[in-house]
Amino acid sequence: MTKQFRDIIASHPSGVFRGHAAIPDRALEFAVQRGMAVVPVRLATVRDKKGFLNAVAQALRFPDYFGHNWDAFYDCLIELAHGDGGTLMLLREASNFARTEPDEFAAALAAMQDAADYWKEKGKVLTVIAELETPALAAELKEIILPTA
């Protein structure tokens, strides 16, 4: 496990980050040991807003009345129930969505960052890591050097 990843999880930062490798189970176990709820969102086949919102809604168990738009997405993110150490949401294999719908991907990142800021003000943590093939897909995000197997 990289020192940077361990330090980030241990310090419980709220925010949206990018990484360029899949996070191994042992690293996720470290987050769970720190009291974080770990939520993987599988995006390998997602190529559009509808698919992204469906995947996140399923992974985070959004309510049935979720409106499948960016405002409703944000509203559900600020109603999350967190672990004692917050929530770590992993956007697994997010490159297809980022590449095919860059404006929608940017809107998703903005909504998640706004929600992370909201939770930070409330003394809670929402950390999102987008697993991307290349930095160019979300150059505006701070990179986390992810641990490898």
N, C-alpha and C positions, 0 to 999 in steps of 0.2 A: 504494500500500500504506500502511495507517495505521501511524503510529509505534508505537502500542500493540501491534499484531499483530507487527510486526518485532521489537520489544523482547521480547515474550513468546517468540517462536520462538528468538531469539538467546540468551535466558537459560535456555532448556530447562526450563521448569517442569513438574513432574508434577502432574496434576490434571485435573478435569473442568470445562469451561467451556461457556457458551452464547453463540451469536452469532445475529444476525438477518438474515443475508444469505449467499448462496453465496460461498464463497471462490474467487476467480479463479485460473486456472492459474499466473499469474506469481507469486502469493503462495505457492502450493504449491512452485513451483520454488525459492523462497527457503528453504523448510524442507528441501528435498532438498539444496540447496547446503550447508546446515548439518549434513548427515549424518543427517537424520531419514528413517526409513522412513515414507512417507505411505500410509495405508490408507483409501480412501473406502469407506463402508458405505452403500449405497443403500437408503433406507427409505421412499421416496415411497408405496409401496403397502402398507407394513407397518402392521397395525392391532392386532397382538396379540403376546404373548410368543413363541409358536412362530415367527412370521414374523421377529421381531427376532433370536432366537437363530439361526435358519437363515441370515439375512443376514450376521450377524457371523461365524458359523462358516465360511461360504463366503469372505468377504473376508479373514479372518485365517488361513484354511487350518487350522482346528482339526482334530485327528486324528479318524479315523472313530469312535473310541470315545467321543467327546464325548457326555455324558449329557443335554443339552438341559434343564438346570435351572440355577438361579442359582449353586449351589455349584460345579458343573462348569464353568460360564462363568468364574467367578473363577479356578478352578484352571488353566484354559487361558490366561487372561490373564497369570498369573504364570509361565507357561512360554514366553512369547513370545521369539522371537529378534528383537533390536532392531538398527537401524542404529547406527552409531557415535554419532550424536546422539540416539538414542532412537526412539520411535514416535509419530507424529501420526495419531490415528484420527479421521476425520471422519464424524460421523453425519449424512449428507446427508438433508435434508427429513424430519426426525424428528417433525414436528408431529402427523401422523396418529396415530402410536403414542402420543405423549405425551397427546393429547387423548382417545383412545378407551380407553386402559388406563393411567390416571395412576398407579395403585399399582404396576403392573408396570414402567412407565417409571422410577418412583422406585427400584425394586429394581435395575434395570439401572444407573442412575446410581450407586447406592451400591456395587454390586459393582465398577464401573469406578474409582470413587474409592478404594476399598480396594486395588485392584490398583495404582493410581498411587502410593499411599502405600507399598506394598510395594516397588515399583521405586525409589522415591526413597531408601528406606533402603538399597537395594543400590547406590546411585550411578548408577542408570539412569533413563531418562525415559519415562513414558507420559503423553502429553497427549491428551485427548479433547475435541473441540469438537462440540457438538450444535447443528445448524442448526435454529432454531425460529422460527416466525412471530411469536411474542409472548413477552415475558419471563414472563408469567403461567404458561406451560407448565413452567417450571423456575426459579421466582423465587429458589430457594436457591443457584443456581449463579452464580458470578462471570461477568459479561458481558465478552466481548471485542468491541471494535469491529472488525468485519471489513472488510477492504478490499473495495472494489467494483471492477468491471471498469475 
